[in-house]
Amino acid sequence: LQEKKIFMVQGPYPTIRSLLRARGWVERKTPSMSRHLEQHHGNQKKQQLETQSRDDADEQGEASYLVRNRVPNFIWTSYLGAVDRKLLGQDYVVNHYARVGAFTTKEGLCLSLQNLPWIEQADPNTFFPRCYLLGTTGEQEAFMDDFRLTAARSLLKLALEEAENRFVGTQQPPGSNKGPGECMELGLSAGTCAMTLNPMPSAAGPGPPLYAHLVEEALEVCEQHLGVLGHQDIDRGTPFPCRTCIDWDCFLQDYYCVAHEGARLALSGTLQKRCQDLLQRLEEQLPQLSMEGKRNVWILKPGAESQGRGKAGGSGGHTQAPNHGGVPPSLCSPGIVCTTRLEEVLRLARGCTALSVRQGKWVVQKYVERLLTIFGTKFCIRQWFVVTDWKPLTVWFYRDCYLRFCSRPFSLHSLERARHLCNVSVQKWYKTSPDQDPRVPPDRIWSNKQFQAYLGQLGQADAWHQVMVPTMKAAILNALRSAQDQVGFRKGSFELYGADFLIGEDCQPWLLEINSCPTMSPSSVVTRRLCANVQRDTLRLVLDRKDNPTCSTGAFELIYKE
């Protein structure tokens, strides 16, 4: 008691309990546990778990009973609301901050990063797929503009792809590969070249060609947009060009026919050159041009959620407009949905009666179409970091992380969740499909060391340390700085977070979300080891380092201190 080593744990954290007891700390049971101890204090042996040793159980139970009315010096809990505010004296350590929803919910992160250019000389479009809130009129209109512009750009890419396919069919034998020299010959950068010369496999069959006016309309809109981009400031309210110069409903329906139903485009040599030149200039202005692909896929998310909550459910993607003009039931229930149709998103925003939608708690975000896959399978990275102070902001990055795989091969022609949502909370509902590459691990988890070895096999051995890790660090810091003024600061607190990243074809990481209270429940051999390690190193960081500033912090490295 004199050493102030009383702790309280709320939630399934056996590793934290074990590590603290090994340090000589005594657990104060949560209120329900304390009542249990008091009721049976005269018969301690009957209270203990069968898995504990009887002597240790007696000693721990007695000690816990003695400190039942003491304020704990260290609190580890699943969420801050579970802690009695009376316990949060200035001298006590707790593993959460208040009001972190400013960056740990999808809605909060979206709003905070919109303000980043006003705070830092950083562009969120370089690391965070563009995102909109459906419940506000201005945001919904901005999304509609973005969807239409993306469709126009996608049409130009599809037109170039078709022209190139015709050229390959007449000039090259089947299966021949193009070299990087063709990118230079066509005047395209590496990213645009990957989109046009190495298209996604197409399910489209031969169909009647559409008139060239569709490409002309897309060129007109994109050229006007390029003019606006050259004069825009950092305000999100950049005016949208040509809102009424074309019939957007007809344009989108024609675009859907080309992108999703196999209709063909007629493209003259002059139009082909204009498409190439315009995409090249747009790429200089739009950091997300390469990753956005050609199918205009967007992802709908419950804005107030994190940690994969609400993501389990139906397995079907929404690539067709629903029948009878109604909202698909899965769109009105909590969960994440991928879609390629503007009408579906607007039905959700306007027609769904779900309270979270009416209150603006849904976000729509551009899906990363041009992503790096492993053995043809989508994956994402769970990256831990700890904030030990907000004034000054102090951030520690964990050098170890893990990858989570989907249970079915990646395809943009099928938008089912098993192919597109990597979260363990989603994938646990699916069995591995028969067409999955057998090299994908059965438990669908890799360590970062395994990933680095894989990159080495691809000839990208330096990509992890030179591109991915620095970009993930920068993205995390930018997210924290954008929300810093909104967080409830308290000395003595700390918090462990889990950031989720996708990796683009060019090895560029894209931040998806940041989770408060990332799961520590092991789902594989890899996570059993890494989750135990990160909890051990977190205690080193927030407890041991107080008494010994030079002690080991394990795999944590200090990446920022104001």
C-alpha positions in Angstrom: 0.0 0.0 0.0 2.8 2.4 0.8 4.3 1.8 -2.6 1.0 2.7 -4.3 0.8 -0.5 -6.2 -2.9 -1.1 -6.4 -4.4 -1.8 -9.8 -7.8 -2.5 -11.3 -8.6 -4.2 -14.6 -12.0 -4.1 -16.2 -12.3 -6.4 -19.2 -10.6 -9.6 -20.6 -7.0 -8.7 -20.0 -5.3 -11.7 -18.3 -1.9 -10.6 -19.6 -2.1 -7.2 -17.9 -3.2 -8.8 -14.7 -0.4 -11.4 -14.8 2.3 -8.8 -15.6 1.2 -6.4 -12.8 1.0 -9.2 -10.2 4.5 -10.3 -11.2 5.6 -6.7 -10.5 4.2 -7.0 -7.0 1.0 -5.1 -7.6 -2.3 -6.0 -5.8 -5.6 -6.1 -7.7 -8.6 -4.2 -6.4 -11.5 -6.1 -7.8 -14.2 -4.3 -9.7 -17.4 -3.7 -7.6 -19.1 -7.0 -8.6 -15.9 -8.9 -7.8 -15.5 -7.0 -4.5 -19.0 -7.9 -3.4 -18.2 -11.5 -4.2 -15.1 -11.3 -2.0 -16.8 -9.7 0.9 -19.7 -12.3 0.9 -17.3 -15.2 1.0 -14.4 -13.7 2.9 -14.7 -16.4 5.6 -14.1 -19.1 3.0 -11.4 -17.9 0.6 -10.6 -21.2 -1.0 -14.1 -21.5 -2.6 -13.7 -18.1 -4.3 -10.7 -18.9 -6.5 -10.7 -20.0 -10.1 -9.8 -23.7 -10.6 -6.9 -22.7 -12.8 -5.1 -20.7 -10.1 -2.8 -22.4 -7.6 -4.6 -22.6 -4.2 -1.9 -20.8 -2.2 -1.6 -18.0 -4.7 -5.3 -17.7 -4.9 -5.7 -17.4 -1.1 -3.0 -14.7 -1.0 -4.3 -12.7 -3.9 -7.9 -13.0 -2.6 -6.9 -11.8 0.8 -4.9 -8.9 -0.5 -7.7 -7.9 -2.9 -10.1 -8.0 0.1 -7.8 -5.7 2.1 -7.7 -3.1 -0.7 -11.3 -3.3 -1.6 -12.0 0.3 -0.4 -8.7 1.7 -1.7 -8.4 3.9 -4.8 -6.4 2.1 -7.4 -3.2 3.7 -8.6 -3.4 2.1 -12.1 -6.6 1.4 -14.1 -6.8 -0.6 -17.3 -10.2 -0.8 -18.8 -12.0 -1.4 -22.1 -13.5 2.1 -22.2 -13.3 5.2 -20.1 -17.0 5.3 -19.3 -16.5 2.1 -17.2 -14.3 4.0 -14.7 -15.8 5.8 -11.8 -14.8 9.4 -12.2 -14.2 9.6 -8.5 -11.2 7.3 -9.0 -9.5 9.6 -11.5 -7.4 11.6 -9.2 -4.4 13.4 -10.6 -1.9 10.9 -9.3 -3.5 7.8 -10.8 -2.8 6.2 -14.2 -5.6 5.2 -16.5 -5.3 3.8 -20.1 -7.8 6.2 -21.8 -8.3 9.8 -22.7 -11.7 11.5 -23.0 -13.2 12.7 -26.3 -10.9 10.6 -28.5 -13.8 10.0 -30.9 -12.4 13.0 -32.8 -10.0 10.5 -34.5 -11.1 7.0 -33.3 -14.5 7.1 -35.0 -14.9 7.2 -38.8 -17.0 10.3 -38.6 -14.6 12.0 -36.2 -11.5 11.1 -38.3 -13.2 12.4 -41.5 -14.1 15.7 -39.9 -10.7 16.2 -38.2 -8.7 15.5 -41.3 -10.7 18.0 -43.3 -9.1 20.6 -41.0 -5.6 19.2 -41.3 -4.4 21.7 -44.0 -5.3 24.6 -41.6 -3.1 23.0 -38.9 -0.2 21.5 -40.7 1.4 21.7 -44.1 0.0 18.4 -45.0 -2.6 17.1 -47.5 -4.9 14.3 -46.1 -5.5 13.2 -49.7 -2.0 11.8 -49.8 -2.7 9.2 -47.1 -6.5 9.1 -46.3 -9.1 8.1 -48.9 -11.4 11.0 -49.4 -14.5 10.7 -47.2 -17.9 12.5 -46.7 -20.6 12.6 -44.1 -24.0 11.6 -45.6 -26.2 13.3 -43.1 -25.2 16.9 -43.9 -26.4 18.6 -47.1 -23.2 20.2 -48.0 -21.2 17.0 -47.6 -23.7 15.0 -49.5 -23.6 17.4 -52.4 -19.8 17.3 -52.3 -19.9 13.5 -52.5 -22.3 13.6 -55.5 -19.9 15.9 -57.3 -16.9 13.7 -56.4 -18.7 10.5 -57.6 -19.6 12.1 -60.9 -16.0 13.4 -61.5 -14.6 10.1 -60.6 -16.9 8.4 -63.1 -15.7 10.8 -65.8 -12.1 10.1 -65.0 -12.8 6.4 -64.9 -14.4 6.6 -68.3 -11.2 8.1 -69.7 -9.2 5.2 -68.2 -11.6 2.7 -69.6 -11.4 4.3 -73.0 -7.6 4.1 -73.0 -7.8 0.5 -71.7 -10.1 -0.5 -74.6 -7.9 1.2 -77.2 -4.8 -0.5 -75.8 -6.6 -3.9 -75.7 -7.4 -3.5 -79.4 -3.8 -2.5 -80.1 -2.6 -5.6 -78.2 -5.0 -7.8 -80.0 -3.7 -6.7 -83.4 0.0 -6.1 -82.7 1.1 -8.6 -80.1 0.7 -12.3 -79.6 -1.5 -13.4 -76.8 0.1 -13.4 -73.4 2.9 -11.0 -74.3 4.0 -8.6 -71.7 4.5 -4.9 -72.1 7.7 -3.3 -70.8 8.1 0.1 -69.0 9.1 1.6 -72.3 5.5 1.6 -73.5 4.6 3.9 -70.6 7.0 6.5 -71.8 5.8 6.0 -75.4 2.2 6.7 -74.3 3.3 9.6 -72.2 2.0 8.1 -68.9 3.5 7.9 -65.5 4.1 4.6 -63.8 0.8 4.8 -61.8 -1.4 5.7 -64.8 0.4 3.2 -66.9 -0.4 0.5 -64.4 -4.1 1.4 -64.7 -4.2 1.5 -68.5 -1.7 -1.1 -69.6 -2.3 -3.6 -66.8 -6.1 -3.4 -66.4 -8.1 -5.5 -63.9 -9.4 -8.7 -65.5 -12.6 -7.8 -67.3 -15.8 -9.8 -67.3 -17.1 -7.7 -70.1 -18.0 -9.4 -73.3 -18.4 -7.8 -76.7 -21.3 -5.4 -77.0 -22.5 -2.6 -79.2 -20.1 0.4 -79.2 -21.3 3.7 -77.6 -20.8 6.9 -79.5 -17.7 8.9 -78.9 -19.8 11.7 -77.4 -19.5 9.9 -74.0 -15.7 10.3 -74.1 -16.2 13.9 -75.3 -18.4 14.7 -72.3 -16.0 13.1 -69.9 -13.1 15.1 -71.4 -15.1 18.4 -71.1 -15.9 17.8 -67.5 -12.4 16.8 -66.5 -10.8 19.7 -68.4 -13.0 22.1 -66.5 -12.2 20.4 -63.2 -8.5 20.7 -64.0 -8.9 24.4 -64.4 -10.6 24.6 -61.0 -7.8 22.5 -59.4 -5.2 25.0 -60.5 -6.8 27.8 -58.5 -8.3 26.0 -55.5 -7.4 26.9 -51.9 -7.3 24.6 -48.9 -11.1 25.1 -48.3 -13.1 21.9 -49.0 -15.8 24.0 -50.8 -14.1 23.9 -54.2 -16.8 24.7 -56.8 -17.8 21.8 -59.0 -17.5 22.4 -62.8 -20.2 21.8 -65.3 -23.0 20.7 -62.9 -25.6 21.3 -65.6 -23.6 21.2 -68.9 -24.4 17.5 -69.4 -27.2 15.2 -68.3 -25.5 13.5 -65.4 -28.2 10.9 -65.0 -27.7 9.7 -68.6 -24.0 10.0 -68.3 -23.8 7.8 -65.2 -26.1 5.2 -66.7 -23.9 5.0 -69.8 -20.8 4.8 -67.6 -22.4 1.9 -65.7 -22.9 0.1 -69.0 -19.2 0.5 -69.8 -17.7 -0.1 -66.4 -20.0 -2.9 -65.2 -21.9 -4.4 -68.1 -19.4 -4.7 -70.9 -20.5 -2.0 -73.3 -17.8 -0.8 -75.7 -16.4 2.7 -76.4 -15.4 4.2 -79.7 -12.2 6.2 -79.4 -10.4 8.0 -82.3 -6.7 8.5 -82.3 -7.2 12.2 -81.5 -9.4 11.4 -78.5 -6.9 8.8 -77.3 -4.2 11.4 -77.2 -6.4 13.9 -75.4 -7.3 11.3 -72.8 -3.6 10.4 -72.2 -2.6 14.1 -71.8 -5.5 15.0 -69.6 -5.0 12.0 -67.2 -1.3 12.9 -67.0 -2.1 16.5 -65.9 -4.8 15.3 -63.5 -2.4 13.0 -61.9 -0.2 15.9 -61.0 -3.1 17.5 -59.1 -4.9 14.5 -57.7 -2.9 12.3 -55.3 -5.6 9.6 -55.3 -5.9 9.2 -59.1 -3.9 6.0 -59.2 -5.6 4.3 -56.3 -9.1 5.2 -57.3 -9.2 2.7 -60.2 -11.8 2.6 -63.0 -15.0 1.0 -61.4 -15.8 3.9 -59.0 -16.3 1.7 -56.0 -17.2 3.5 -52.7 -17.6 2.1 -49.2 -20.4 3.0 -46.8 -19.5 2.9 -43.1 -21.3 3.6 -39.8 -19.6 6.8 -38.8 -19.7 6.5 -35.1 -18.2 3.0 -35.0 -14.7 1.6 -34.9 -13.0 -1.8 -34.3 -15.1 -3.5 -36.9 -18.3 -3.2 -34.9 -21.4 -4.0 -36.9 -19.5 -5.4 -39.8 -20.7 -9.0 -39.7 -23.9 -9.9 -41.5 -24.9 -10.5 -45.1 -22.2 -11.5 -47.6 -23.6 -10.0 -50.7 -22.2 -6.9 -52.4 -24.5 -4.3 -54.0 -23.5 -4.0 -57.6 -27.0 -3.8 -58.9 -29.7 -1.3 -58.1 -32.2 -2.8 -55.6 -35.6 -3.9 -56.8 -38.9 -2.0 -56.2 -37.1 1.2 -55.5 -36.5 0.4 -51.9 -33.4 0.5 -49.7 -31.7 -2.9 -49.3 -32.3 -4.2 -45.8 -28.6 -4.6 -45.2 -28.1 -0.9 -46.0 -30.4 0.1 -43.1 -28.7 -2.2 -40.6 -25.3 -1.5 -39.0 -22.5 -2.7 -41.2 -20.2 -1.8 -44.0 -21.3 -2.0 -47.6 -19.4 -1.6 -50.9 -21.2 -0.1 -53.8 -20.6 1.2 -57.3 -23.9 3.1 -57.8 -24.7 6.7 -56.8 -28.4 5.9 -56.5 -27.7 3.3 -53.7 -25.8 5.8 -51.6 -28.5 8.4 -52.0 -31.2 6.0 -51.1 -29.4 5.3 -47.9 -29.0 9.0 -47.1 -32.5 10.0 -48.0 -34.7 7.0 -47.5 -33.3 5.0 -44.7 -35.1 5.5 -41.3 -32.2 4.2 -39.2 -31.5 6.8 -36.5 -27.7 6.8 -37.1 -28.3 7.7 -40.7 -30.7 10.5 -40.0 -28.3 12.0 -37.5 -25.5 12.0 -40.0 -23.6 9.1 -38.5 -22.8 7.4 -41.8 -19.7 8.2 -43.9 -19.0 7.3 -47.5 -15.4 6.8 -48.5 -13.5 6.1 -51.8 -12.5 2.5 -52.0 -8.9 1.8 -52.7 -9.2 -0.2 -56.0 -5.6 -0.4 -57.0 -4.2 -2.1 -53.9 -1.4 -4.5 -53.2 -2.6 -8.1 -52.7 -0.8 -11.2 -51.4 -1.4 -14.4 -53.4 -4.4 -12.6 -55.0 -5.9 -11.8 -51.6 -6.7 -8.5 -50.0 -5.1 -7.7 -46.6 -4.7 -4.8 -44.2 -2.2 -3.9 -41.5 -2.9 -3.4 -37.8 -0.3 -1.0 -36.5 -0.1 -0.1 -32.8 1.0 3.2 -31.2 0.7 4.8 -27.8 0.1 8.4 -26.8 1.6 9.1 -23.4 0.9 12.8 -23.4 -1.1 15.4 -25.4 0.5 18.5 -23.9 3.2 18.1 -25.2 2.0 15.6 -27.7 4.1 12.5 -27.2 3.7 9.5 -29.5 5.3 6.0 -29.5 5.2 3.7 -32.5 5.4 -0.1 -32.2 7.9 -1.7 -34.5 5.9 -5.0 -34.8 2.5 -5.3 -36.4 0.4 -7.9 -38.2 -1.5 -8.4 -41.4 -5.1 -9.7 -41.6 -6.3 -11.5 -44.8 -9.7 -11.9 -46.4 -11.1 -15.4 -46.8 -11.7 -15.1 -50.5 -9.7 -13.9 -53.5 -9.8 -10.2 -54.2 -12.1 -9.1 -57.0 -13.9 -5.8 -57.9 -16.5 -7.8 -59.8 -17.9 -9.2 -56.6 -18.3 -6.9 -53.7 -19.1 -9.4 -51.0 -17.6 -8.7 -47.5 -15.5 -11.9 -47.4 -13.4 -10.4 -50.2 -13.2 -6.8 -49.1 -13.3 -6.5 -45.3 -10.2 -7.8 -43.6 -11.4 -7.4 -40.0 -11.2 -10.6 -37.9 -14.7 -9.7 -36.6 -16.0 -10.1 -40.2 -13.8 -12.9 -41.5 -14.5 -15.2 -38.5 -18.0 -15.8 -40.1 -16.6 -17.1 -43.3 -14.8 -20.3 -44.3 -11.8 -20.1 -46.6 -13.2 -20.4 -50.2 -12.0 -23.3 -52.4 -10.5 -20.9 -54.9 -8.3 -19.2 -52.3 -4.6 -19.6 -52.9 -3.3 -22.3 -50.5 -0.3 -20.1 -49.6 -2.7 -17.8 -47.7 -2.2 -18.8 -44.0 -5.1 -20.8 -42.6 -5.6 -18.4 -39.7 -5.4 -15.5 -42.1 -2.7 -13.7 -40.1 0.9 -12.7 -40.9 3.5 -10.9 -38.9 5.3 -7.9 -40.4 8.4 -10.0 -40.6 6.7 -12.5 -42.9 5.4 -9.6 -45.0 8.9 -8.2 -45.3 10.2 -11.5 -46.5 7.4 -11.6 -49.1 8.3 -8.1 -50.3 11.9 -9.3 -50.6 10.7 -12.1 -52.9 9.0 -9.4 -55.1 12.2 -7.4 -55.3 10.8 -4.8 -52.9 12.9 -5.5 -49.9 13.4 -1.8 -49.0 9.7 -0.9 -49.4 8.9 -1.6 -45.8 11.4 0.6 -44.1 11.8 3.2 -46.8 8.1 3.7 -47.9 5.5 2.0 -45.7 6.7 2.6 -42.2 7.6 6.3 -42.7 4.3 6.9 -44.4 2.3 5.1 -41.6 4.1 7.2 -39.0 3.4 10.4 -40.8 -0.3 9.5 -41.3 -0.7 8.7 -37.6 0.9 11.9 -36.5 -1.2 14.0 -38.9 -4.4 12.3 -37.6 -3.4 13.1 -34.0 -2.5 16.7 -34.7 -5.7 17.3 -36.6 -7.7 16.2 -33.5 -5.4 17.4 -30.7 -7.5 20.3 -29.6 -10.6 18.2 -29.2 -9.2 15.5 -27.0 -9.8 15.6 -23.3 -6.3 16.0 -21.9 -5.3 14.5 -18.5 -1.9 14.1 -17.0 -1.3 10.5 -15.9 -3.3 9.0 -18.7 -2.1 7.1 -21.7 -3.7 5.2 -24.5 -2.9 2.3 -26.8 -4.4 2.6 -30.3 -4.6 0.4 -33.4 -4.4 2.0 -36.8 -5.5 0.1 -39.9 -3.8 0.6 -43.2 -4.2 -0.7 -46.8 -1.2 -0.8 -49.1 -1.5 0.4 -52.7 0.1 -1.1 -55.7 2.9 1.4 -55.4 3.5 0.4 -51.7 1.8 3.6 -50.5 -0.1 3.0 -47.2 -3.6 4.4 -46.9 -5.0 5.0 -43.4 -8.5 3.5 -43.0 -9.3 4.1 -39.3 -7.8 4.4 -35.8 -9.2 2.1 -33.1 -9.4 3.0 -29.5 -9.0 -0.1 -27.3 -7.7 -2.5 -30.1 -8.5 -6.1 -29.4 -5.9 -8.1 -27.4 -7.7 -11.4 -27.8 -5.4 -13.6 -29.8 -6.9 -15.2 -33.0 -3.7 -16.9 -34.2 -0.2 -17.9 -33.2 1.1 -14.6 -34.5 -1.3 -12.4 -32.5 -1.0 -14.5 -29.4 2.7 -13.5 -29.3 2.4 -9.9 -30.6 -0.6 -9.0 -28.4 1.2 -10.3 -25.3 4.4 -8.4 -26.3 2.6 -5.1 -26.9 0.9 -5.2 -23.5 4.2 -6.1 -21.8 6.0 -3.2 -23.6 3.1 -0.8 -22.9 3.5 -1.4 -19.1 7.3 -0.9 -19.5 6.5 2.4 -21.2 4.0 3.9 -18.7 5.1 2.3 -15.4 8.8 1.2 -15.5 10.0 4.2 -17.3 8.7 6.5 -14.6 11.2 5.1 -12.1 13.9 4.4 -14.7 13.8 6.7 -17.8 16.6 4.6 -19.4 14.8 1.3 -19.1 13.9 -0.8 -22.2 10.6 0.1 -23.9 10.7 -3.1 -25.9 9.5 -2.6 -29.5 8.2 1.0 -28.9 10.1 3.9 -30.4 9.5 7.6 -29.7 8.5 9.2 -33.0 7.2 12.5 -31.9 7.4 14.9 -28.9 6.4 18.5 -29.2 
